[in-house]
Amino acid sequence: MFKVIPNGANRLDIEISDKLNAEEMKAAIDDLISKSDNIENGKMLYKFFDFHLPSLGAIGVEFSRLPAMFRLMRKFDRVAVLTDKAWLQKASELEGALYPGLDIKAFNHDQKTDAEAWLSS
C-alpha cells in the first residue's frame, strides 16, 4: 500500500506498507506527482508500517521515473520519515544527499510529535 494524503496547503503525508509491485509503484508515483502539483516549499511525512522491499519491477518503475521524481522533490524542503527499522532510517537520510536543498530526517514510530515539530520548524 502507498497512500498519499494531503495535509494542508504545502504538506503531504505518505503511508507505505507491505511490498509494492510495478503497477502499484506506477500508480503511487502518479498520485504523488498529481497531489504535489501546486506545492512550493513543501513538507512530507512518510510513515512506514510493516514495510518490505518493493519488487524488482517496482524498483524498475521508480528508476524509469527518476527525472520526474527529481522535479517533484524540488517542491519540498523537508521530509520526516517515521519507521522503526534502523536500515530504513539510514537509507532515508542517505537519500537526502541525492536531492540538493532537501533535508530528510528519520524518527522512530513513537517520535511522531518530534517529527511534526521538526517539519514545522
N, CA, C and O atoms as a GROMACS GRO file, in nm:
protein
  484
    1MET      N    1   0.084  -0.118   0.000
    1MET     CA    2   0.000   0.000   0.000
    1MET      C    3   0.089   0.124   0.000
    1MET      O    4   0.190   0.129   0.070
    2PHE      N    5   0.051   0.222  -0.078
    2PHE     CA    6   0.118   0.351  -0.085
    2PHE      C    7   0.006   0.454  -0.092
    2PHE      O    8  -0.060   0.467  -0.195
    3LYS      N    9  -0.014   0.526   0.017
    3LYS     CA   10  -0.123   0.621   0.025
    3LYS      C   11  -0.066   0.762   0.038
    3LYS      O   12   0.019   0.786   0.124
    4VAL      N   13  -0.113   0.856  -0.046
    4VAL     CA   14  -0.071   0.996  -0.040
    4VAL      C   15  -0.189   1.078   0.011
    4VAL      O   16  -0.296   1.081  -0.050
    5ILE      N   17  -0.167   1.146   0.126
    5ILE     CA   18  -0.275   1.219   0.192
    5ILE      C   19  -0.235   1.366   0.205
    5ILE      O   20  -0.142   1.397   0.279
    6PRO      N   21  -0.303   1.457   0.135
    6PRO     CA   22  -0.275   1.600   0.155
    6PRO      C   23  -0.304   1.640   0.299
    6PRO      O   24  -0.404   1.598   0.358
    7ASN      N   25  -0.215   1.723   0.356
    7ASN     CA   26  -0.230   1.766   0.494
    7ASN      C   27  -0.198   1.916   0.498
    7ASN      O   28  -0.088   1.955   0.538
    8GLY      N   29  -0.292   1.997   0.456
    8GLY     CA   30  -0.270   2.141   0.447
    8GLY      C   31  -0.224   2.178   0.307
    8GLY      O   32  -0.219   2.095   0.217
    9ALA      N   33  -0.193   2.307   0.290
    9ALA     CA   34  -0.160   2.359   0.158
    9ALA      C   35  -0.027   2.308   0.102
    9ALA      O   36  -0.014   2.288  -0.018
   10ASN      N   37   0.072   2.287   0.190
   10ASN     CA   38   0.206   2.252   0.142
   10ASN      C   39   0.263   2.128   0.208
   10ASN      O   40   0.384   2.118   0.228
   11ARG      N   41   0.176   2.034   0.243
   11ARG     CA   42   0.227   1.913   0.308
   11ARG      C   43   0.153   1.791   0.258
   11ARG      O   44   0.032   1.792   0.234
   12LEU      N   45   0.230   1.684   0.242
   12LEU     CA   46   0.173   1.554   0.210
   12LEU      C   47   0.217   1.454   0.315
   12LEU      O   48   0.333   1.454   0.357
   13ASP      N   49   0.126   1.369   0.358
   13ASP     CA   50   0.157   1.257   0.444
   13ASP      C   51   0.149   1.132   0.357
   13ASP      O   52   0.054   1.113   0.281
   14ILE      N   53   0.249   1.047   0.369
   14ILE     CA   54   0.256   0.928   0.285
   14ILE      C   55   0.267   0.807   0.375
   14ILE      O   56   0.354   0.800   0.462
   15GLU      N   57   0.180   0.711   0.352
   15GLU     CA   58   0.182   0.586   0.428
   15GLU      C   59   0.222   0.473   0.334
   15GLU      O   60   0.163   0.454   0.227
   16ILE      N   61   0.323   0.398   0.375
   16ILE     CA   62   0.374   0.288   0.294
   16ILE      C   63   0.378   0.163   0.379
   16ILE      O   64   0.429   0.164   0.491
   17SER      N   65   0.322   0.055   0.325
   17SER     CA   66   0.328  -0.073   0.395
   17SER      C   67   0.331  -0.186   0.292
   17SER      O   68   0.301  -0.168   0.175
   18ASP      N   69   0.369  -0.301   0.341
   18ASP     CA   70   0.374  -0.422   0.260
   18ASP      C   71   0.477  -0.408   0.147
   18ASP      O   72   0.570  -0.329   0.156
   19LYS      N   73   0.459  -0.486   0.043
   19LYS     CA   74   0.553  -0.489  -0.070
   19LYS      C   75   0.482  -0.436  -0.194
   19LYS      O   76   0.376  -0.486  -0.231
   20LEU      N   77   0.541  -0.336  -0.258
   20LEU     CA   78   0.481  -0.278  -0.377
   20LEU      C   79   0.527  -0.353  -0.502
   20LEU      O   80   0.644  -0.390  -0.514
   21ASN      N   81   0.432  -0.375  -0.595
   21ASN     CA   82   0.469  -0.431  -0.724
   21ASN      C   83   0.477  -0.317  -0.826
   21ASN      O   84   0.456  -0.201  -0.791
   22ALA      N   85   0.508  -0.348  -0.951
   22ALA     CA   86   0.529  -0.246  -1.054
   22ALA      C   87   0.404  -0.160  -1.076
   22ALA      O   88   0.414  -0.038  -1.086
   23GLU      N   89   0.288  -0.222  -1.084
   23GLU     CA   90   0.164  -0.147  -1.107
   23GLU      C   91   0.134  -0.052  -0.991
   23GLU      O   92   0.096   0.064  -1.013
   24GLU      N   93   0.152  -0.100  -0.869
   24GLU     CA   94   0.128  -0.017  -0.751
   24GLU      C   95   0.228   0.099  -0.745
   24GLU      O   96   0.191   0.210  -0.708
   25MET      N   97   0.353   0.074  -0.782
   25MET     CA   98   0.454   0.180  -0.780
   25MET      C   99   0.421   0.287  -0.884
   25MET      O  100   0.432   0.406  -0.855
   26LYS      N  101   0.379   0.246  -1.003
   26LYS     CA  102   0.343   0.345  -1.105
   26LYS      C  103   0.226   0.430  -1.058
   26LYS      O  104   0.230   0.552  -1.071
   27ALA      N  105   0.123   0.367  -1.003
   27ALA     CA  106   0.007   0.442  -0.953
   27ALA      C  107   0.047   0.534  -0.838
   27ALA      O  108  -0.002   0.646  -0.828
   28ALA      N  109   0.136   0.486  -0.749
   28ALA     CA  110   0.180   0.567  -0.636
   28ALA      C  111   0.256   0.691  -0.681
   28ALA      O  112   0.232   0.801  -0.631
   29ILE      N  113   0.347   0.674  -0.776
   29ILE     CA  114   0.425   0.788  -0.826
   29ILE      C  115   0.334   0.887  -0.897
   29ILE      O  116   0.347   1.008  -0.879
   30ASP      N  117   0.241   0.836  -0.978
   30ASP     CA  118   0.145   0.925  -1.046
   30ASP      C  119   0.063   1.004  -0.944
   30ASP      O  120   0.041   1.124  -0.962
   31ASP      N  121   0.017   0.939  -0.838
   31ASP     CA  122  -0.062   1.005  -0.733
   31ASP      C  123   0.022   1.110  -0.661
   31ASP      O  124  -0.024   1.221  -0.635
   32LEU      N  125   0.145   1.076  -0.630
   32LEU     CA  126   0.235   1.168  -0.562
   32LEU      C  127   0.262   1.292  -0.647
   32LEU      O  128   0.258   1.404  -0.597
   33ILE      N  129   0.288   1.273  -0.774
   33ILE     CA  130   0.312   1.385  -0.865
   33ILE      C  131   0.187   1.472  -0.877
   33ILE      O  132   0.195   1.594  -0.872
   34SER      N  133   0.073   1.409  -0.892
   34SER     CA  134  -0.053   1.482  -0.905
   34SER      C  135  -0.084   1.566  -0.782
   34SER      O  136  -0.121   1.683  -0.794
   35LYS      N  137  -0.068   1.507  -0.664
   35LYS     CA  138  -0.102   1.578  -0.541
   35LYS      C  139   0.004   1.680  -0.501
   35LYS      O  140  -0.018   1.760  -0.410
   36SER      N  141   0.119   1.678  -0.567
   36SER     CA  142   0.226   1.775  -0.540
   36SER      C  143   0.222   1.893  -0.637
   36SER      O  144   0.303   1.985  -0.625
   37ASP      N  145   0.131   1.891  -0.729
   37ASP     CA  146   0.129   1.987  -0.839
   37ASP      C  147   0.142   2.132  -0.796
   37ASP      O  148   0.221   2.206  -0.855
   38ASN      N  149   0.067   2.176  -0.697
   38ASN     CA  150   0.067   2.317  -0.656
   38ASN      C  151   0.148   2.345  -0.530
   38ASN      O  152   0.134   2.452  -0.471
   39ILE      N  153   0.231   2.252  -0.489
   39ILE     CA  154   0.309   2.269  -0.366
   39ILE      C  155   0.439   2.343  -0.394
   39ILE      O  156   0.508   2.317  -0.492
   40GLU      N  157   0.471   2.436  -0.304
   40GLU     CA  158   0.601   2.504  -0.303
   40GLU      C  159   0.652   2.505  -0.160
   40GLU      O  160   0.574   2.521  -0.066
   41ASN      N  161   0.783   2.487  -0.142
   41ASN     CA  162   0.843   2.484  -0.008
   41ASN      C  163   0.768   2.385   0.081
   41ASN      O  164   0.736   2.414   0.196
   42GLY      N  165   0.741   2.270   0.027
   42GLY     CA  166   0.657   2.172   0.093
   42GLY      C  167   0.728   2.086   0.196
   42GLY      O  168   0.851   2.087   0.209
   43LYS      N  169   0.646   2.013   0.269
   43LYS     CA  170   0.691   1.919   0.372
   43LYS      C  171   0.623   1.785   0.344
   43LYS      O  172   0.512   1.779   0.292
   44MET      N  173   0.693   1.678   0.381
   44MET     CA  174   0.637   1.543   0.370
   44MET      C  175   0.660   1.469   0.499
   44MET      O  176   0.764   1.484   0.563
   45LEU      N  177   0.563   1.388   0.537
   45LEU     CA  178   0.577   1.296   0.650
   45LEU      C  179   0.552   1.156   0.596
   45LEU      O  180   0.439   1.120   0.563
   46TYR      N  181   0.659   1.076   0.588
   46TYR     CA  182   0.649   0.936   0.546
   46TYR      C  183   0.630   0.849   0.668
   46TYR      O  184   0.700   0.864   0.768
   47LYS      N  185   0.533   0.758   0.660
   47LYS     CA  186   0.508   0.661   0.767
   47LYS      C  187   0.523   0.521   0.706
   47LYS      O  188   0.444   0.482   0.620
   48PHE      N  189   0.623   0.447   0.751
   48PHE     CA  190   0.645   0.311   0.704
   48PHE      C  191   0.592   0.214   0.809
   48PHE      O  192   0.633   0.218   0.925
   49PHE      N  193   0.499   0.126   0.768
   49PHE     CA  194   0.442   0.024   0.855
   49PHE      C  195   0.457  -0.111   0.787
   49PHE      O  196   0.417  -0.128   0.672
   50ASP      N  197   0.514  -0.207   0.857
   50ASP     CA  198   0.528  -0.342   0.802
   50ASP      C  199   0.580  -0.338   0.659
   50ASP      O  200   0.526  -0.403   0.569
   51PHE      N  201   0.686  -0.262   0.640
   51PHE     CA  202   0.742  -0.237   0.507
   51PHE      C  203   0.831  -0.352   0.462
   51PHE      O  204   0.909  -0.406   0.540
   52HIS      N  205   0.818  -0.388   0.335
   52HIS     CA  206   0.904  -0.486   0.271
   52HIS      C  207   0.959  -0.422   0.145
   52HIS      O  208   0.894  -0.338   0.084
   53LEU      N  209   1.079  -0.461   0.106
   53LEU     CA  210   1.138  -0.405  -0.015
   53LEU      C  211   1.044  -0.425  -0.134
   53LEU      O  212   0.980  -0.530  -0.144
   54PRO      N  213   1.034  -0.326  -0.223
   54PRO     CA  214   0.949  -0.341  -0.341
   54PRO      C  215   1.001  -0.451  -0.434
   54PRO      O  216   1.116  -0.493  -0.425
   55SER      N  217   0.913  -0.497  -0.522
   55SER     CA  218   0.953  -0.596  -0.620
   55SER      C  219   1.055  -0.535  -0.717
   55SER      O  220   1.068  -0.412  -0.725
   56LEU      N  221   1.127  -0.619  -0.789
   56LEU     CA  222   1.223  -0.568  -0.889
   56LEU      C  223   1.152  -0.484  -0.995
   56LEU      O  224   1.207  -0.384  -1.041
   57GLY      N  225   1.032  -0.524  -1.032
   57GLY     CA  226   0.955  -0.447  -1.129
   57GLY      C  227   0.923  -0.308  -1.076
   57GLY      O  228   0.928  -0.210  -1.151
   58ALA      N  229   0.888  -0.299  -0.947
   58ALA     CA  230   0.857  -0.170  -0.886
   58ALA      C  231   0.982  -0.081  -0.881
   58ALA      O  232   0.974   0.039  -0.905
   59ILE      N  233   1.096  -0.141  -0.850
   59ILE     CA  234   1.220  -0.064  -0.849
   59ILE      C  235   1.252  -0.013  -0.989
   59ILE      O  236   1.299   0.100  -1.006
   60GLY      N  237   1.227  -0.096  -1.089
   60GLY     CA  238   1.247  -0.055  -1.228
   60GLY      C  239   1.158   0.063  -1.265
   60GLY      O  240   1.203   0.156  -1.333
   61VAL      N  241   1.033   0.061  -1.222
   61VAL     CA  242   0.941   0.172  -1.247
   61VAL      C  243   0.995   0.299  -1.181
   61VAL      O  244   0.995   0.406  -1.242
   62GLU      N  245   1.041   0.286  -1.056
   62GLU     CA  246   1.092   0.403  -0.985
   62GLU      C  247   1.214   0.461  -1.057
   62GLU      O  248   1.223   0.583  -1.074
   63PHE      N  249   1.306   0.377  -1.100
   63PHE     CA  250   1.424   0.426  -1.173
   63PHE      C  251   1.385   0.490  -1.306
   63PHE      O  252   1.446   0.590  -1.346
   64SER      N  253   1.286   0.435  -1.373
   64SER     CA  254   1.244   0.492  -1.501
   64SER      C  255   1.179   0.629  -1.484
   64SER      O  256   1.171   0.707  -1.579
   65ARG      N  257   1.132   0.659  -1.362
   65ARG     CA  258   1.066   0.787  -1.335
   65ARG      C  259   1.156   0.884  -1.259
   65ARG      O  260   1.108   0.985  -1.208
   66LEU      N  261   1.286   0.856  -1.251
   66LEU     CA  262   1.377   0.942  -1.175
   66LEU      C  263   1.374   1.089  -1.217
   66LEU      O  264   1.372   1.175  -1.129
   67PRO      N  265   1.373   1.122  -1.346
   67PRO     CA  266   1.367   1.265  -1.381
   67PRO      C  267   1.243   1.334  -1.322
   67PRO      O  268   1.253   1.447  -1.273
   68ALA      N  269   1.129   1.268  -1.328
   68ALA     CA  270   1.006   1.326  -1.270
   68ALA      C  271   1.018   1.334  -1.118
   68ALA      O  272   0.970   1.430  -1.058
   69MET      N  273   1.082   1.236  -1.057
   69MET     CA  274   1.098   1.238  -0.911
   69MET      C  275   1.192   1.352  -0.868
   69MET      O  276   1.168   1.416  -0.765
   70PHE      N  277   1.297   1.377  -0.945
   70PHE     CA  278   1.386   1.488  -0.912
   70PHE      C  279   1.311   1.622  -0.921
   70PHE      O  280   1.328   1.708  -0.835
   71ARG      N  281   1.229   1.638  -1.024
   71ARG     CA  282   1.148   1.761  -1.036
   71ARG      C  283   1.051   1.773  -0.919
   71ARG      O  284   1.033   1.880  -0.862
   72LEU      N  285   0.989   1.663  -0.884
   72LEU     CA  286   0.894   1.660  -0.773
   72LEU      C  287   0.961   1.699  -0.642
   72LEU      O  288   0.907   1.781  -0.567
   73MET      N  289   1.075   1.644  -0.614
   73MET     CA  290   1.139   1.666  -0.485
   73MET      C  291   1.188   1.810  -0.470
   73MET      O  292   1.210   1.854  -0.357
   74ARG      N  293   1.204   1.883  -0.578
   74ARG     CA  294   1.242   2.025  -0.568
   74ARG      C  295   1.129   2.109  -0.509
   74ARG      O  296   1.151   2.223  -0.470
   75LYS      N  297   1.011   2.055  -0.503
   75LYS     CA  298   0.896   2.126  -0.446
   75LYS      C  299   0.895   2.119  -0.293
   75LYS      O  300   0.815   2.186  -0.228
   76PHE      N  301   0.984   2.037  -0.237
   76PHE     CA  302   0.983   2.011  -0.093
   76PHE      C  303   1.115   2.054  -0.029
   76PHE      O  304   1.222   2.044  -0.089
   77ASP      N  305   1.104   2.103   0.096
   77ASP     CA  306   1.221   2.144   0.174
   77ASP      C  307   1.260   2.040   0.279
   77ASP      O  308   1.378   2.019   0.307
   78ARG      N  309   1.158   1.975   0.337
   78ARG     CA  310   1.183   1.882   0.447
   78ARG      C  311   1.097   1.757   0.433
   78ARG      O  312   0.982   1.762   0.390
   79VAL      N  313   1.159   1.646   0.472
   79VAL     CA  314   1.089   1.519   0.476
   79VAL      C  315   1.123   1.451   0.608
   79VAL      O  316   1.240   1.431   0.640
   80ALA      N  317   1.021   1.416   0.684
   80ALA     CA  318   1.038   1.338   0.806
   80ALA      C  319   0.994   1.195   0.776
   80ALA      O  320   0.891   1.173   0.712
   81VAL      N  321   1.072   1.099   0.823
   81VAL     CA  322   1.043   0.959   0.798
   81VAL      C  323   1.022   0.890   0.933
   81VAL      O  324   1.108   0.894   1.020
   82LEU      N  325   0.906   0.827   0.948
   82LEU     CA  326   0.874   0.750   1.070
   82LEU      C  327   0.886   0.602   1.039
   82LEU      O  328   0.812   0.548   0.957
   83THR      N  329   0.981   0.537   1.105
   83THR     CA  330   0.999   0.393   1.090
   83THR      C  331   1.079   0.339   1.207
   83THR      O  332   1.162   0.411   1.264
   84ASP      N  333   1.056   0.215   1.242
   84ASP     CA  334   1.133   0.152   1.348
   84ASP      C  335   1.246   0.066   1.292
   84ASP      O  336   1.318   0.001   1.369
   85LYS      N  337   1.262   0.064   1.162
   85LYS     CA  338   1.369  -0.015   1.101
   85LYS      C  339   1.493   0.074   1.084
   85LYS      O  340   1.491   0.171   1.008
   86ALA      N  341   1.599   0.038   1.155
   86ALA     CA  342   1.721   0.119   1.155
   86ALA      C  343   1.778   0.133   1.014
   86ALA      O  344   1.824   0.242   0.977
   87TRP      N  345   1.777   0.026   0.934
   87TRP     CA  346   1.833   0.034   0.799
   87TRP      C  347   1.754   0.131   0.713
   87TRP      O  348   1.812   0.199   0.628
   88LEU      N  349   1.624   0.139   0.733
   88LEU     CA  350   1.540   0.230   0.656
   88LEU      C  351   1.562   0.375   0.700
   88LEU      O  352   1.555   0.467   0.619
   89GLN      N  353   1.588   0.394   0.829
   89GLN     CA  354   1.620   0.529   0.878
   89GLN      C  355   1.749   0.578   0.812
   89GLN      O  356   1.755   0.692   0.765
   90LYS      N  357   1.852   0.493   0.809
   90LYS     CA  358   1.980   0.532   0.747
   90LYS      C  359   1.964   0.555   0.597
   90LYS      O  360   2.015   0.653   0.543
   91ALA      N  361   1.893   0.465   0.531
   91ALA     CA  362   1.873   0.478   0.387
   91ALA      C  363   1.798   0.606   0.353
   91ALA      O  364   1.829   0.672   0.254
   92SER      N  365   1.700   0.642   0.434
   92SER     CA  366   1.622   0.764   0.411
   92SER      C  367   1.711   0.887   0.421
   92SER      O  368   1.705   0.976   0.337
   93GLU      N  369   1.792   0.891   0.526
   93GLU     CA  370   1.879   1.007   0.544
   93GLU      C  371   1.986   1.014   0.436
   93GLU      O  372   2.025   1.124   0.395
   94LEU      N  373   2.035   0.899   0.389
   94LEU     CA  374   2.132   0.898   0.279
   94LEU      C  375   2.067   0.947   0.150
   94LEU      O  376   2.131   1.013   0.068
   95GLU      N  377   1.940   0.915   0.131
   95GLU     CA  378   1.868   0.960   0.012
   95GLU      C  379   1.863   1.112   0.004
   95GLU      O  380   1.859   1.169  -0.105
   96GLY      N  381   1.862   1.177   0.119
   96GLY     CA  382   1.862   1.323   0.122
   96GLY      C  383   1.981   1.382   0.049
   96GLY      O  384   1.973   1.494  -0.002
   97ALA      N  385   2.092   1.309   0.044
   97ALA     CA  386   2.211   1.357  -0.026
   97ALA      C  387   2.188   1.363  -0.177
   97ALA      O  388   2.258   1.437  -0.247
   98LEU      N  389   2.092   1.288  -0.227
   98LEU     CA  390   2.062   1.289  -0.371
   98LEU      C  391   1.986   1.413  -0.415
   98LEU      O  392   1.986   1.448  -0.533
   99TYR      N  393   1.920   1.478  -0.321
   99TYR     CA  394   1.833   1.591  -0.353
   99TYR      C  395   1.887   1.717  -0.286
   99TYR      O  396   1.861   1.740  -0.168
  100PRO      N  397   1.962   1.800  -0.360
  100PRO     CA  398   2.015   1.924  -0.300
  100PRO      C  399   1.901   2.012  -0.250
  100PRO      O  400   1.799   2.028  -0.317
  101GLY      N  401   1.920   2.070  -0.132
  101GLY     CA  402   1.820   2.160  -0.076
  101GLY      C  403   1.708   2.090  -0.002
  101GLY      O  404   1.616   2.155   0.046
  102LEU      N  405   1.715   1.958   0.008
  102LEU     CA  406   1.611   1.882   0.078
  102LEU      C  407   1.670   1.818   0.203
  102LEU      O  408   1.769   1.745   0.196
  103ASP      N  409   1.610   1.847   0.317
  103ASP     CA  410   1.651   1.786   0.444
  103ASP      C  411   1.561   1.668   0.473
  103ASP      O  412   1.438   1.681   0.474
  104ILE      N  413   1.621   1.552   0.496
  104ILE     CA  414   1.546   1.432   0.534
  104ILE      C  415   1.597   1.387   0.669
  104ILE      O  416   1.718   1.372   0.690
  105LYS      N  417   1.504   1.366   0.761
  105LYS     CA  418   1.540   1.321   0.895
  105LYS      C  419   1.449   1.205   0.933
  105LYS      O  420   1.328   1.210   0.913
  106ALA      N  421   1.509   1.100   0.989
  106ALA     CA  422   1.434   0.982   1.028
  106ALA      C  423   1.405   0.982   1.178
  106ALA      O  424   1.486   1.029   1.259
  107PHE      N  425   1.289   0.929   1.212
  107PHE     CA  426   1.243   0.920   1.350
  107PHE      C  427   1.184   0.781   1.374
  107PHE      O  428   1.137   0.716   1.280
  108ASN      N  429   1.186   0.735   1.499
  108ASN     CA  430   1.115   0.612   1.535
  108ASN      C  431   0.965   0.639   1.531
  108ASN      O  432   0.921   0.753   1.541
  109HIS      N  433   0.886   0.532   1.516
  109HIS     CA  434   0.739   0.548   1.512
  109HIS      C  435   0.684   0.623   1.632
  109HIS      O  436   0.588   0.699   1.619
  110ASP      N  437   0.744   0.603   1.748
  110ASP     CA  438   0.692   0.667   1.869
  110ASP      C  439   0.737   0.812   1.882
  110ASP      O  440   0.709   0.876   1.984
  111GLN      N  441   0.806   0.866   1.782
  111GLN     CA  442   0.852   1.004   1.784
  111GLN      C  443   0.775   1.093   1.686
  111GLN      O  444   0.831   1.188   1.632
  112LYS      N  445   0.649   1.062   1.663
  112LYS     CA  446   0.570   1.139   1.568
  112LYS      C  447   0.562   1.286   1.608
  112LYS      O  448   0.570   1.374   1.522
  113THR      N  449   0.548   1.314   1.738
  113THR     CA  450   0.542   1.453   1.784
  113THR      C  451   0.671   1.526   1.750
  113THR      O  452   0.668   1.641   1.706
  114ASP      N  453   0.785   1.460   1.770
  114ASP     CA  454   0.914   1.520   1.736
  114ASP      C  455   0.925   1.544   1.585
  114ASP      O  456   0.975   1.647   1.542
  115ALA      N  457   0.879   1.448   1.507
  115ALA     CA  458   0.885   1.462   1.360
  115ALA      C  459   0.798   1.580   1.314
  115ALA      O  460   0.839   1.658   1.228
  116GLU      N  461   0.679   1.591   1.371
  116GLU     CA  462   0.589   1.702   1.337
  116GLU      C  463   0.653   1.836   1.373
  116GLU      O  464   0.646   1.931   1.296
  117ALA      N  465   0.716   1.843   1.491
  117ALA     CA  466   0.780   1.967   1.535
  117ALA      C  467   0.896   2.002   1.443
  117ALA      O  468   0.915   2.118   1.408
  118TRP      N  469   0.974   1.901   1.403
  118TRP     CA  470   1.087   1.925   1.312
  118TRP      C  471   1.038   1.974   1.176
  118TRP      O  472   1.098   2.065   1.117
  119LEU      N  473   0.931   1.916   1.125
  119LEU     CA  474   0.877   1.961   0.997
  119LEU      C  475   0.832   2.107   1.004
  119LEU      O  476   0.847   2.183   0.908
  120SER      N  477   0.776   2.147   1.118
  120SER     CA  478   0.721   2.281   1.133
  120SER      C  479   0.827   2.386   1.162
  120SER      O  480   0.802   2.505   1.144
  121SER      N  481   0.945   2.344   1.206
  121SER     CA  482   1.049   2.442   1.244
  121SER      C  483   1.117   2.503   1.124
  121SER      O  484   1.206   2.587   1.138
   0.00000   0.00000   0.00000
